[in-house]
C-alpha cells in the first residue's frame, strides 16, 4: 500500500523554488499568478510579486468547519509575526470566493529548514481540517466527553463525522459515495484488510476500522447530508495511544484526512492491476490458440511444359 503525501506537491514546489536569499533574482523578475486544484474540490490561488507570496484557499463547507478551532490552529501552525500572516476572511478573486489566505515572506533564510517550511505551507488543506480533531482529542486527554457529534461537510455529497466514543476514545466516520458498484465491491475487499491486519501481533494496536452499508447507530438522529443508496459509512475508533502525544495526534490527523483520497487511489490502482492481469491472461490464451492451429498444407507448384510456374493463374 502507498501512503500519499499530506501536502500538495505543486504548492511545495512553488514555495521551494522561490524561497530564501538565493532565489531573490527570480522573485524580482518573475511574478506569480497561478490557480491550483486539489482533491475534494479544494482550490488554491497563488499570487506574488517580489518577496511576498499570498496563497488564497477555498474549500466546500469551510463556514461550517471554521467555528471548531480552525483559526486558532492555523494561527498556531503558521503565524510567527515575521514569515507568515494568516487572514481568515473571505476574498473575491476573478469571480471566485476564497475562504482564507496565507501571506509568506519568501526573503527570509530558513537554512536547512526550508524544505520543512515549504511542506508546512503545502499542507494547508490538512491543517484546516485538523482544528476540529484537536478539540475532541483534547477532551479525551482530559477524560471528559466532548460535545455533540460534529459534521464536517468537506465535500458537496460526503461528510466526516467526529464524536466522542467515551472518555478515552474518538470515533471518526466517513460517508463515502460510490457511483460505480464495482468500486464499492473493491472497496469492501480492500477495507477487509484493515480488520485482518489487527490479527498481527505487531499491528493489533491500530485503529478499529468498520464498514457499514447503512448509517451506524452512532449517527442516529444526525443530519446525514445528501446520503443516498450508494453511500457507505466507514468508521475509525481512535484510542489514547493514537493521540496522547502531540506528534502521534498530528500523524493520526494526517492519516485520517488523507483517507478518502487514499481509498480511491487504491481502488483505481487495484482495478488497473486486475485489467493488466486480464489482458496478460488473454494474450497468453491467444498464444495457446495460435499454437494449436494446424500448419497449412503445402501447395504443389505446378509448372507448364516449358518450366514456368502456374501459381497465381
Secondary structure, DSSP 4 states (H G I P E B T S, - for coil): --PPPSS-HHHHHHHHHH-SGGGHHHHHH--EEEEEE-GGG-EEEEEEETTEEEEEEE-TTHHHHHTTTHHHHHHHHH--SSSEEEE-S-EEETTEEESEEEEEETTS--GGGHHHHHHHHHTHHHHHHHHHHHHHHHHHHTT----SPEEE--SSS--EEEEE-SSSEEEEEEEEE-SSHHHHHHHHHHHHHHHHGGGSTTTTTSPEEEEESS--GGGTTS---S--TTEEEEEEEEEHHHHSSHHHHHHHHHHHHTHHHHHHHHHHHHHHHHHHHHHHHHHHHHHHHHHHSPPPPPPP--B-TTS-B-TT-
